[in-house]
């Protein structure tokens, strides 16, 4: 993150003795990235964070690869894959490659297990639901349509107020999820021209340390492999922390979109970057103001990227037959664009009401069995004129 946060009690220097009132030491944990050469945080525990009673296998499956999928345009209703589960076990893997994996989940259950993705940052888009993100760093209130950016290695829980309607779109990134560099000045501050600023970003609030000894289950994810580590001490035992690595939230409604005289490309709706993929979002905005502008996008062929759109809410100008929770995939090397009549219908329109999350990858995506089971069989024919 571009700014430093300090919460609770920390010593006046790093890596020095920091004693409790009884003379025992607090245990410092350096939470660093890129081999000590990038952003980091220092956490101060009541107990050694390394104390584990047991490590055991833990089995979860999110969807097998669809081996013989065709390279074509896809539309699917992700809701068809819904199943029972908590905030990590209910996830269905839809698309993936070596850089990113995309999941949907209808969360139906709470869990007392803690969760840590050891190899990947996660961006959890909360499509439906409200609750709290609990982590070592404190609590962070969750609102509908929040992006929750959770750095790899963060021990946390997501708890919701009501499990009757909780829906997530999860982006698992095998590189650091960042605020785009061209949104920031040389000192890390967000620019006046950026579509959001530091005031829009919400950070955790440290709570009283939980000093409990027992057997606390921590589910750790290492790539596609899970393990269950039983901790001797409750993991939320911090007296203080400081640094630039921590979970944070940004609500899509706070995004300030750019508007142009003629149609702007999707890259102008950028929100996050990572290695070999980007995240964009589409939000309500005035349309282009050239007297002969065509608000609907032009036909295009992504010759070097796969384009995934997760539809959140509203009326999508270029596409018919779309509901919230639907996903489209337009693969590299296959042309796509507005369906028949949508270009003409957009002319003269002054504004749009739509919310969607887009992930553009620069390496081809693999598809899972969920795509095969949830896809609209005739989507490829939706550009044919009646």
Beta strands, then each sheet from edge to edge (+ up, - down):
strand 1: 5-8
strand 2: 27-32
strand 3: 40-45
strand 4: 52-58
strand 5: 74-77
strand 6: 92-96
strand 7: 100-106
strand 8: 114-117
strand 9: 121-128
strand 10: 131-135
strand 11: 138-142
strand 12: 146-150
strand 13: 156-160
strand 14: 167-173
strand 15: 202-203
strand 16: 213-222
strand 17: 225-233
strand 18: 238-243
strand 19: 248-251
strand 20: 270-274
strand 21: 277-282
strand 22: 285-286
strand 23: 300-301
strand 24: 306-314
strand 25: 326-330
strand 26: 335-336
strand 27: 351-352
strand 28: 354-361
strand 29: 366-367
sheet 1: 1+ 18- 3+ 2-
sheet 2: 4+ 17- 16+ 8+
sheet 3: 5+ 25- 24+ 28- 21+ 20-
sheet 4: 15+ 19- 12+ 9- 14+ 7- 6+ 29-
sheet 5: 11+ 10- 13+
sheet 6: 22+ 27-
sheet 7: 23+ 26-
end
